[in-house]
Amino acid sequence: MQYSMYLSKKQKAVLEDLFAGQMVLEEVLAKWKVSRRTYYKWHSQEVFTAEFNRLLNLAQREPEFVFARYASNVAERLVGLTASEKEETARKACMDVITHPDRIAKIKIKNKDNPVEEPPRELPPELASRLLTALTEEKDDCFSKNESKPDKIG
């Protein structure tokens, strides 16, 4: 819904100047002779708040659009730097390519379907000793029932 049609001319002008990015809040309010109290009261109005939030959302998404538009160019240049004759530049470029947040996020999403098991934790020596003793005793019990122990090799 287009909320701006329900705003006063002054409210529209204040929002337009705020989101144009040329002035800070105090300058915009002074230009349009609006007190802070009035400005804060406007934020309690559903229509003003909705339009403010809509413009805020658009302003926040604008950098994402710029990044998306140039992402392939940047990626291409970064990968090109991996072949740089300067070792340090090439090393940093390689690390940036390998550890790029988008790449890591995609790997994590891909691995959610195929979870990688964590390596087993190291057992404390005392617990390991008790487990080995228990396994040895169990093995001896198993062989004593069959009455035939395998020959030792070596």
ChimeraX attribute file (.defattr): number of C-alpha atoms within 10 A of each C-alpha:
attribute: neighborCount
match mode: 1-to-1
recipient: residues
	/A:1	6
	/A:2	9
	/A:3	14
	/A:4	16
	/A:5	11
	/A:6	12
	/A:7	15
	/A:8	11
	/A:9	11
	/A:10	12
	/A:11	16
	/A:12	17
	/A:13	14
	/A:14	21
	/A:15	19
	/A:16	14
	/A:17	18
	/A:18	20
	/A:19	16
	/A:20	11
	/A:21	10
	/A:22	10
	/A:23	13
	/A:24	12
	/A:25	17
	/A:26	12
	/A:27	13
	/A:28	18
	/A:29	18
	/A:30	12
	/A:31	13
	/A:32	13
	/A:33	11
	/A:34	15
	/A:35	12
	/A:36	13
	/A:37	8
	/A:38	10
	/A:39	15
	/A:40	10
	/A:41	11
	/A:42	15
	/A:43	14
	/A:44	10
	/A:45	11
	/A:46	11
	/A:47	17
	/A:48	22
	/A:49	14
	/A:50	16
	/A:51	21
	/A:52	20
	/A:53	12
	/A:54	14
	/A:55	16
	/A:56	15
	/A:57	11
	/A:58	12
	/A:59	14
	/A:60	11
	/A:61	11
	/A:62	12
	/A:63	11
	/A:64	10
	/A:65	11
	/A:66	10
	/A:67	12
	/A:68	11
	/A:69	11
	/A:70	10
	/A:71	12
	/A:72	11
	/A:73	11
	/A:74	12
	/A:75	13
	/A:76	10
	/A:77	12
	/A:78	17
	/A:79	15
	/A:80	13
	/A:81	18
	/A:82	20
	/A:83	14
	/A:84	13
	/A:85	9
	/A:86	10
	/A:87	11
	/A:88	11
	/A:89	14
	/A:90	18
	/A:91	15
	/A:92	14
	/A:93	20
	/A:94	18
	/A:95	12
	/A:96	14
	/A:97	18
	/A:98	11
	/A:99	12
	/A:100	12
	/A:101	11
	/A:102	10
	/A:103	12
	/A:104	13
	/A:105	12
	/A:106	11
	/A:107	11
	/A:108	13
	/A:109	12
	/A:110	11
	/A:111	11
	/A:112	10
	/A:113	8
	/A:114	9
	/A:115	10
	/A:116	8
	/A:117	6
	/A:118	6
	/A:119	6
	/A:120	6
	/A:121	6
	/A:122	7
	/A:123	10
	/A:124	8
	/A:125	9
	/A:126	8
	/A:127	10
	/A:128	12
	/A:129	12
	/A:130	11
	/A:131	13
	/A:132	11
	/A:133	12
	/A:134	12
	/A:135	12
	/A:136	12
	/A:137	12
	/A:138	12
	/A:139	12
	/A:140	12
	/A:141	12
	/A:142	13
	/A:143	13
	/A:144	11
	/A:145	9
	/A:146	8
	/A:147	9
	/A:148	9
	/A:149	12
	/A:150	7
	/A:151	6
	/A:152	5
	/A:153	4
	/A:154	3
